[in-house]
């Protein structure tokens, strides 16, 4: 990877992380669910001979939905 690409990835990653500091509990669950789903979907897509990109898109959407739907908004039962 070239130096410019590495720098761009570090800058974008830093901006993404700083933009997440004021998220609600539901937003945090949605974001983390989407990220985990996208990584898992891409891995499954690549390992099964399918499209890693399509697996990531589908897994990310499913993970975000599950994260949002299972959030209790910080309420204790």
C-alpha positions as a Markdown table, in Angstrom:
| # | Residue | x | y | z |
|---|---|---|---|---|
| 1 | Unk | 0.0 | 0.0 | 0.0 |
| 2 | Unk | 1.4 | 3.4 | -0.9 |
| 3 | Unk | 2.1 | 6.0 | 1.7 |
| 4 | Unk | -0.7 | 8.3 | 0.5 |
| 5 | Unk | -3.2 | 5.5 | 0.8 |
| 6 | Unk | -2.0 | 4.6 | 4.3 |
| 7 | Unk | -2.3 | 8.3 | 5.3 |
| 8 | Unk | -5.8 | 8.5 | 3.8 |
| 9 | Unk | -7.0 | 5.4 | 5.7 |
| 10 | Unk | -5.6 | 6.8 | 9.0 |
| 11 | Unk | -7.2 | 10.2 | 8.5 |
| 12 | Unk | -10.6 | 8.7 | 7.6 |
| 13 | Unk | -10.4 | 6.2 | 10.4 |
| 14 | Unk | -9.7 | 9.0 | 12.9 |
| 15 | Unk | -12.5 | 11.1 | 11.7 |
| 16 | Unk | -14.9 | 8.2 | 11.9 |
| 17 | Unk | -13.9 | 7.4 | 15.4 |
| 18 | Unk | -14.2 | 11.0 | 16.6 |
| 19 | Unk | -17.6 | 11.4 | 15.0 |
| 20 | Unk | -19.0 | 8.5 | 17.2 |
| 21 | Unk | -18.4 | 10.0 | 20.6 |
| 22 | Unk | -21.9 | 11.5 | 21.0 |
| 23 | Unk | -24.0 | 8.6 | 19.8 |
| 24 | Unk | -27.0 | 7.2 | 21.7 |
| 25 | Unk | -27.0 | 3.6 | 22.9 |
| 26 | Unk | -29.2 | 2.6 | 19.9 |
| 27 | Unk | -27.0 | 4.3 | 17.4 |
| 28 | Unk | -23.9 | 2.7 | 18.9 |
| 29 | Unk | -25.6 | -0.8 | 18.6 |
| 30 | Unk | -26.6 | -0.1 | 15.1 |
| 31 | Unk | -23.2 | 1.0 | 14.0 |
| 32 | Unk | -21.4 | -1.8 | 15.7 |
| 33 | Unk | -23.9 | -4.4 | 14.4 |
| 34 | Unk | -23.5 | -3.1 | 10.9 |
| 35 | Unk | -19.7 | -3.2 | 11.1 |
| 36 | Unk | -19.7 | -6.7 | 12.5 |
| 37 | Unk | -22.2 | -7.9 | 10.0 |
| 38 | Unk | -20.3 | -6.3 | 7.1 |
| 39 | Unk | -17.1 | -8.0 | 8.1 |
| 40 | Unk | -18.8 | -11.4 | 8.6 |
| 41 | Unk | -20.7 | -11.1 | 5.4 |
| 42 | Unk | -17.6 | -10.2 | 3.4 |
| 43 | Unk | -15.7 | -13.2 | 4.9 |
| 44 | Unk | -18.5 | -15.6 | 4.2 |
| 45 | Unk | -18.9 | -14.3 | 0.7 |
| 46 | Unk | -15.2 | -14.6 | 0.0 |
| 47 | Unk | -14.9 | -18.1 | 1.5 |
| 48 | Unk | -17.9 | -19.5 | -0.3 |
| 49 | Unk | -16.7 | -18.3 | -3.7 |
| 50 | Unk | -19.3 | -15.6 | -3.9 |
| 51 | Unk | -18.9 | -11.8 | -4.0 |
| 52 | Unk | -17.2 | -10.4 | -0.9 |
| 53 | Unk | -18.7 | -7.0 | -1.6 |
| 54 | Unk | -22.2 | -8.2 | -1.9 |
| 55 | Unk | -21.8 | -10.4 | 1.2 |
| 56 | Unk | -20.5 | -7.3 | 3.1 |
| 57 | Unk | -23.4 | -5.2 | 1.9 |
| 58 | Unk | -26.0 | -7.7 | 2.9 |
| 59 | Unk | -24.3 | -8.6 | 6.2 |
| 60 | Unk | -23.9 | -4.9 | 7.1 |
| 61 | Unk | -27.6 | -4.2 | 6.5 |
| 62 | Unk | -28.6 | -7.2 | 8.5 |
| 63 | Unk | -26.2 | -6.5 | 11.3 |
| 64 | Unk | -27.4 | -2.9 | 11.5 |
| 65 | Unk | -31.0 | -3.9 | 11.6 |
| 66 | Unk | -30.4 | -6.5 | 14.4 |
| 67 | Unk | -28.3 | -4.0 | 16.4 |
| 68 | Unk | -31.0 | -1.4 | 16.2 |
| 69 | Unk | -33.9 | -3.8 | 17.0 |
| 70 | Unk | -32.1 | -5.4 | 19.9 |
| 71 | Unk | -31.2 | -2.1 | 21.6 |
| 72 | Unk | -33.0 | -1.4 | 24.9 |
| 73 | Unk | -32.0 | 2.3 | 24.8 |
| 74 | Unk | -30.0 | 1.9 | 28.0 |
| 75 | Unk | -33.0 | 0.8 | 30.0 |
| 76 | Unk | -32.5 | -2.0 | 32.6 |
| 77 | Unk | -35.0 | -4.8 | 32.9 |
